[in-house]
Amino acid sequence: MLRRQKGMIVNNASISAYAHFPAASTYAASKAGAVALTESLRRELRGTGVHAMHLVTPGVSTDMLDATENIYRRHLDVSGWEQISPERWADQAVEAVKADKRVLNPPGKSRLAMLASRAPAWLLDQTTARVFSRTPRS
């Protein structure tokens, strides 16, 4: 890519990279690392023709999301979680690459969670305290 002076590095992060919810500490840390890597690369590659973008992936209807819901369901109500089809998310990612975006943000409620992550930490602390139970639900 550097030789061609053209290209796009796309890293798949997650809403968990921004909104650090309980029961996903290692996942949130790895996705926050993906954001940091992408942002550092984006700055490092400025002027080379090679760009970097990260996807703030929402709940995509996959086996992985089903497994995640099963884990979270033990600790909170997941019935209101929004899901997007893999095809729709892939189409949005392709459009973001074509538009030379640096970040593809999630739609719907996931975007609100991302915005909440920029608020004071106590706000997300209070929200998660109301919905998360360390003791598994029945």
Secondary structure, 3 states (H helix, E strand, C coil): CCCCCCEEEEEECCHHHCCCCCCCHHHHHHHHHHHHHHHHHHHHCCCCCEEEEEECCCCECCHHHHHHHHHHHCCCCCCCCCCECHHHHHHHHHHHHHCCCCEECCCHHHHHHHHHCCCCHHHHHHHHHHHCCCCCCC
